[in-house]
Amino acid sequence: MTDSALRGPATTDRYSLPRTLFRKFVHWASHTFILSSKRTRRTRVGDVVLDVPPSVFHPGVFVTSGMFAAHLRRLDLRGKCAVEVGTGSGILALSAALAGAERVVALDINPNAVHAARINAATNGVADRIDARLSNLFSAVAAEERFDLIISSPPSFAGEPVDIADHAWVAGPGYCHLRNLFGSARRHLATGGEMLLLLSSDTNIALLKAWAQEAGFSWQQVAEKSILIESFVIFRLQANVSERGGADRQPLETAGSGSGPLSL
C-alpha cells in the first residue's frame, strides 16, 4: 500500500490554475456583492417567500437552494423529525416542514440566519414546527435528541472565513470545520434515518466521503444538477447495515421515484 493510500484523501483542493482563478473570482464576487449586502432582500423559491438579511446565504441567487428544496418537497416526511445543519434563510428546513415533517430543528452559527429562519417560518405558515437555534454544527442539540432526517448543504470549499457571512462559503482550512459533522450526525440519527448532503463538484468530495464512512455511513448519489461550469450533487447517507442490525430501510423518496441519480 502506498503512503498516500495510508494517509487517505488529501485535505487540500487540487484545481488547475484556471480553475483556481475561477474559484477565487466567484468567491470574491459572491462575498462582495451578495453575502456582504447591507440590506434585507425578499425573494421567492418556488412557492416559499423568504426575507434574506445581511450576511445570510441568498437562496434566490444560488441555484443549490432551489435544487435541494425541490428534492425535499418530493419526499413524504409525514410524522418525521428533521434537523438542518447550516440553515441560512431556512429554505431547506421550511421545505422539510412543507413536505410533512412534524418538527424541524434549524441550526446555524450565524445569528442573522437563525433570526431569518424564524421570520420565514412564520411568513410561510410553519412557525409551529420550526425550532431555529444558534449552533456550531450540533452544539445546541441535546445529547438525547434524535432525527429521522438530517439535512445539510454545508460550505463547499476549503479556506478561512473572513467574517460570519463567509462561513456560508468556506469550511476552514482543509475543511476542518466539517470534520466533526458526520460523527455528530451519526450520533443524532434515529434508527432507520438518513442524512441528505449537497456538495459542489468542486468540493473535495473524496475527503468528506472518507469522513462520512469513518463515522459509519454508507454514501450514495441520488441527484445531480449541472450548470455547465459546475455540478451540484445530493448524496444520501445511511448508517451501515451492520450498525443498524437489520436490512436496508426504504429511502424517504415517494413511491416510484427510484433511488438512482436524478438530473434536475
C-alpha positions as semicolon CSV with decimal commas, in nm:
position;residue;x (nm);y (nm);z (nm)
1;M;0,000;0,000;0,000
2;T;0,135;0,344;-0,091
3;D;0,198;0,622;0,159
4;S;-0,082;0,829;0,000
5;A;-0,329;0,543;0,045
6;L;-0,231;0,513;0,410
7;R;-0,286;0,887;0,460
8;G;-0,627;0,884;0,291
9;P;-0,767;1,163;0,069
10;A;-0,579;1,493;0,058
11;T;-0,731;1,774;0,265
12;T;-0,641;2,039;0,006
13;D;-0,837;2,124;-0,307
14;R;-0,637;2,038;-0,617
15;Y;-0,756;2,263;-0,900
16;S;-0,585;2,359;-1,222
17;L;-0,460;2,717;-1,237
18;P;-0,758;2,837;-1,448
19;R;-0,998;2,663;-1,209
20;T;-0,822;2,814;-0,908
21;L;-0,857;3,162;-1,056
22;F;-1,222;3,095;-1,141
23;R;-1,299;2,978;-0,786
24;K;-1,124;3,281;-0,635
25;F;-1,323;3,516;-0,858
26;V;-1,658;3,350;-0,778
27;H;-1,581;3,363;-0,406
28;W;-1,480;3,730;-0,422
29;A;-1,783;3,830;-0,627
30;S;-2,028;3,633;-0,412
31;H;-1,887;3,771;-0,089
32;T;-1,857;4,129;-0,215
33;F;-2,192;4,169;-0,391
34;I;-2,422;3,915;-0,220
35;L;-2,306;3,792;0,120
36;S;-2,186;4,140;0,223
37;S;-2,506;4,317;0,123
38;K;-2,621;4,568;0,387
39;R;-2,993;4,534;0,323
40;T;-3,258;4,270;0,372
41;R;-3,391;4,138;0,042
42;R;-3,710;3,947;-0,030
43;T;-3,702;3,655;-0,269
44;R;-3,914;3,357;-0,370
45;V;-3,800;2,996;-0,420
46;G;-4,090;2,805;-0,572
47;D;-4,389;2,885;-0,352
48;V;-4,177;2,984;-0,050
49;V;-4,133;3,356;0,027
50;L;-3,812;3,446;0,208
51;D;-3,656;3,753;0,365
52;V;-3,275;3,736;0,341
53;P;-3,093;3,970;0,583
54;P;-2,730;4,082;0,553
55;S;-2,465;3,807;0,584
56;V;-2,712;3,526;0,506
57;F;-2,674;3,293;0,204
58;H;-2,919;3,409;-0,066
59;P;-3,136;3,119;-0,195
60;G;-3,274;3,328;-0,479
61;V;-2,928;3,382;-0,629
62;F;-2,759;3,046;-0,574
63;V;-2,926;2,752;-0,752
64;T;-2,830;2,496;-0,487
65;S;-3,112;2,610;-0,258
66;G;-3,385;2,562;-0,517
67;M;-3,245;2,225;-0,625
68;F;-3,230;2,089;-0,271
69;A;-3,567;2,241;-0,173
70;A;-3,736;2,075;-0,472
71;H;-3,580;1,741;-0,379
72;L;-3,709;1,769;-0,023
73;R;-4,058;1,867;-0,133
74;R;-4,086;1,538;-0,324
75;L;-4,029;1,335;-0,007
76;D;-4,300;1,202;0,221
77;L;-4,189;1,334;0,559
78;R;-4,520;1,299;0,741
79;G;-4,459;1,219;1,105
80;K;-4,082;1,265;1,073
81;C;-3,847;1,474;1,283
82;A;-3,575;1,656;1,086
83;V;-3,279;1,883;1,150
84;E;-3,096;2,114;0,912
85;V;-2,730;2,194;0,983
86;G;-2,647;2,537;0,838
87;T;-2,997;2,667;0,773
88;G;-2,920;3,012;0,630
89;S;-3,254;3,165;0,531
90;G;-3,431;2,848;0,647
91;I;-3,534;2,740;0,298
92;L;-3,448;2,372;0,345
93;A;-3,595;2,349;0,696
94;L;-3,914;2,509;0,565
95;S;-3,919;2,269;0,269
96;A;-3,898;1,972;0,507
97;A;-4,189;2,111;0,709
98;L;-4,391;2,170;0,392
99;A;-4,318;1,809;0,292
100;G;-4,495;1,700;0,609
101;A;-4,227;1,685;0,880
102;E;-4,393;1,735;1,216
103;R;-4,086;1,902;1,370
104;V;-3,775;2,058;1,216
105;V;-3,476;2,197;1,406
106;A;-3,287;2,464;1,207
107;L;-2,924;2,520;1,316
108;D;-2,680;2,794;1,215
109;I;-2,367;2,962;1,351
110;N;-2,485;3,299;1,217
111;P;-2,734;3,484;1,445
112;N;-2,881;3,663;1,141
113;A;-2,959;3,327;0,983
114;V;-3,134;3,200;1,297
115;H;-3,348;3,515;1,305
116;A;-3,424;3,481;0,932
117;A;-3,530;3,118;0,971
118;R;-3,779;3,217;1,244
119;I;-3,922;3,507;1,043
120;N;-3,950;3,299;0,726
121;A;-4,113;3,010;0,910
122;A;-4,384;3,250;1,030
123;T;-4,425;3,402;0,683
124;N;-4,481;3,058;0,531
125;G;-4,715;2,927;0,799
126;V;-4,490;2,666;0,962
127;A;-4,361;2,855;1,266
128;D;-4,520;2,597;1,498
129;R;-4,296;2,324;1,350
130;I;-3,964;2,510;1,310
131;D;-3,724;2,539;1,602
132;A;-3,434;2,768;1,499
133;R;-3,123;2,759;1,720
134;L;-2,785;2,933;1,723
135;S;-2,545;2,641;1,693
136;N;-2,199;2,539;1,573
137;L;-2,288;2,214;1,397
138;F;-2,484;2,019;1,663
139;S;-2,363;2,215;1,967
140;A;-2,717;2,334;2,055
141;V;-2,868;1,985;2,020
142;A;-2,920;1,782;2,337
143;A;-2,738;1,450;2,354
144;E;-3,064;1,254;2,359
145;E;-3,224;1,426;2,055
146;R;-3,265;1,200;1,752
147;F;-3,378;1,281;1,397
148;D;-3,526;1,076;1,113
149;L;-3,370;1,311;0,857
150;I;-3,056;1,524;0,878
151;I;-3,020;1,787;0,606
152;S;-2,708;1,987;0,522
153;S;-2,581;2,199;0,236
154;P;-2,250;2,292;0,402
155;P;-1,988;2,536;0,275
156;S;-1,843;2,361;-0,027
157;F;-1,486;2,491;-0,031
158;A;-1,178;2,498;0,189
159;G;-1,048;2,826;0,327
160;E;-1,052;3,052;0,631
161;P;-1,376;3,256;0,660
162;V;-1,308;3,629;0,666
163;D;-1,630;3,709;0,855
164;I;-1,955;3,549;0,973
165;A;-2,107;3,570;0,624
166;D;-1,814;3,378;0,476
167;H;-1,897;3,074;0,690
168;A;-2,164;3,001;0,427
169;W;-1,893;2,966;0,160
170;V;-1,575;2,820;0,311
171;A;-1,533;2,542;0,568
172;G;-1,197;2,628;0,717
173;P;-0,850;2,517;0,601
174;G;-0,869;2,157;0,487
175;Y;-1,248;2,161;0,553
176;C;-1,166;2,143;0,925
177;H;-1,499;2,300;1,028
178;L;-1,677;1,995;0,885
179;R;-1,450;1,735;1,045
180;N;-1,700;1,658;1,323
181;L;-2,016;1,691;1,113
182;F;-2,053;1,325;1,030
183;G;-1,971;1,179;1,370
184;S;-2,220;1,417;1,534
185;A;-2,481;1,342;1,269
186;R;-2,440;0,969;1,324
187;R;-2,495;1,009;1,699
188;H;-2,815;1,210;1,643
189;L;-2,959;0,989;1,369
190;A;-3,266;0,788;1,465
191;T;-3,277;0,418;1,384
192;G;-3,359;0,382;1,014
193;G;-3,295;0,750;0,948
194;E;-3,081;0,912;0,680
195;M;-2,877;1,220;0,603
196;L;-2,903;1,424;0,282
197;L;-2,597;1,627;0,187
198;L;-2,549;1,868;-0,106
199;L;-2,198;1,937;-0,239
200;S;-2,038;2,106;-0,539
201;S;-1,841;1,910;-0,797
202;D;-1,552;2,136;-0,691
203;T;-1,577;2,021;-0,329
204;N;-1,319;1,769;-0,208
205;I;-1,588;1,500;-0,217
206;A;-1,340;1,217;-0,162
207;L;-1,236;1,370;0,171
208;L;-1,590;1,424;0,300
209;K;-1,692;1,077;0,184
210;A;-1,399;0,927;0,377
211;W;-1,503;1,116;0,691
212;A;-1,864;1,002;0,649
213;Q;-1,764;0,639;0,603
214;E;-1,532;0,663;0,902
215;A;-1,835;0,774;1,105
216;G;-2,028;0,466;0,994
217;F;-2,228;0,594;0,698
218;S;-2,290;0,447;0,355
219;W;-2,272;0,700;0,070
220;Q;-2,499;0,713;-0,237
221;Q;-2,556;0,979;-0,500
222;V;-2,928;1,046;-0,552
223;A;-2,946;1,368;-0,758
224;E;-2,731;1,595;-0,973
225;K;-2,778;1,931;-1,142
226;S;-2,530;2,075;-1,391
227;I;-2,490;2,445;-1,471
228;L;-2,216;2,377;-1,729
229;I;-1,933;2,533;-1,526
230;E;-2,014;2,327;-1,219
231;S;-2,240;2,048;-1,094
232;F;-2,425;2,012;-0,766
233;V;-2,482;1,670;-0,619
234;I;-2,709;1,539;-0,343
235;F;-2,586;1,236;-0,151
236;R;-2,786;1,005;0,075
237;L;-2,603;0,879;0,382
238;Q;-2,739;0,593;0,590
239;A;-2,597;0,407;0,888
240;N;-2,419;0,092;0,774
241;V;-2,636;-0,220;0,786
242;S;-2,411;-0,387;1,045
243;E;-2,465;-0,091;1,278
244;R;-2,843;-0,088;1,223
245;G;-2,862;-0,460;1,286
246;G;-3,108;-0,517;1,004
247;A;-3,185;-0,493;0,635
248;D;-3,169;-0,172;0,434
249;R;-3,454;0,065;0,508
250;Q;-3,676;0,200;0,229
251;P;-3,546;0,551;0,145
252;L;-3,766;0,854;0,207
253;E;-3,845;0,917;-0,162
254;T;-4,209;0,884;-0,254
255;A;-4,315;0,564;-0,431
256;G;-4,190;0,527;-0,786
257;S;-3,921;0,797;-0,763
258;G;-3,636;0,547;-0,774
259;S;-3,306;0,562;-0,593
260;G;-3,060;0,634;-0,874
261;P;-2,912;0,971;-0,968
262;L;-3,163;1,226;-1,093
263;S;-3,089;1,502;-1,341
264;L;-3,269;1,811;-1,216
